[in-house]
Amino acid sequence: MHRRRLITFICALVAALFLGGAVALVTTGNLCITSAARPDDAYEGAFSHYTASTDADGDGIDDQTDILEGARAYVKTRPRYRSAYYTAGHPDDGCGVCTDVVAQALLAAGYDLKALMARDIARNPQAYGITEPDPAIDFRRVVNQRTFLERYAVSLTCDIEDLAAWQGGDIAVFSDHVGIVSNRRDTDGIPYLIHHEGPFQLAYEDDGLARRANDIVGHYRIDACIAN
């Protein structure tokens, strides 16, 4: 009996250590379980893709499309989820968080969010509630991105039932999260979300918008309205 209990205890201990080690690998950004595969476009209806009137980087592709494709290109690199401070601002170790999806998507369209927000915060710190600006991290905070978008982007409806109002390349902000709206939709016509929610997220592009519908606090579009 004692031998059986000892074996059971050892097996449980090994399992706990293994599971704890696996969790540690994921949560510290040393392992990525998130898939970059895209979900199928399951909506049978059709919406015209919104085309922006601007092309900030002059590549012949409008900003709305550039932002969407920039988000897709970034998550294809399968960044590992880890929140950390980087003196250069943008993570350089293959890790990142939700705000990096937006920053990288805008950068792909020709908008350097780090520089734009640093300048705006320096000029208007009271608008952000910031007393000690830090350009290396300020642009990577959800609350600051939302403030900047409120000031310079087109603010749109937060009602996800207004299907036509949601377009691929839009930015969705939640109380503690942010992501880029996909151009693919679920069976109800609600767009998927391209985002980085945590280390245990199964796919970068999923039903985040529908799942967190009650938590949406902002819906924005970049169209000739970024700060100069």
Steps between C-alpha positions, in 0.01 A plus 500: 500500500778741592685416177188570293447834674863591444478421128176700472663794679808489275285486185293795620814696586656434157176602326478819705861589426451431129182707485655780703800505270282511189294785644819685592633460145182650355452783748862614480486527122729205437235294325220594262186288458312760293423418138533752219258304280200701384141395570278448198273785393173341618257781414283439197420868447733758352638840595703738288847540648556856620782677320673791670558824315860511625823314429745621763794288388442560129512131411192514280290321762247699703550535876202283598630207299859560613392492866310176452785333312753641747316334789487173309870516416591567862306208649641271231833541682325330796613742773515344845290672765709676761461842656836669541670838475721569199723806494463520121121483531410222257575147628808355333489145638202346325265579787218751533156585632169621356610859442790382285254360246356848453838673502642261241188518283516881492875494439438284193272774368757774560389621842765491773269480802791524744618831355148638446390426853825620657455835328134530595563399861784752526270774373187391689596287803179597679290330232668171587527555874877451473738696724824327397494407130698197390496457120636146532183369664223762478394395149468137612233564763134436409368807679747725319427351159130556560560863600706561187239339276223701665694814419604427142315206345142466377286372786237245395222296658574239767186304406617179334149439367560788261691262275577734211664748736777254584770474235826315472777733616289677763631509857292357785579605856378320811532598865840328524571381148531609137507337157453541125169407340528220243350498151365150566177439692320232697165351396315795656701753301702623798865551402775301661767682696875498435654537844737367764302431814726279708741206510222241485323651197447227240489726191596861429189544284184384676155597629637753748269777379182296549625341821583834658213700350393635841853619570553717191577860595622635166488438125727710279615545144815668371413724207688826450471586866828403664678783682755696303 
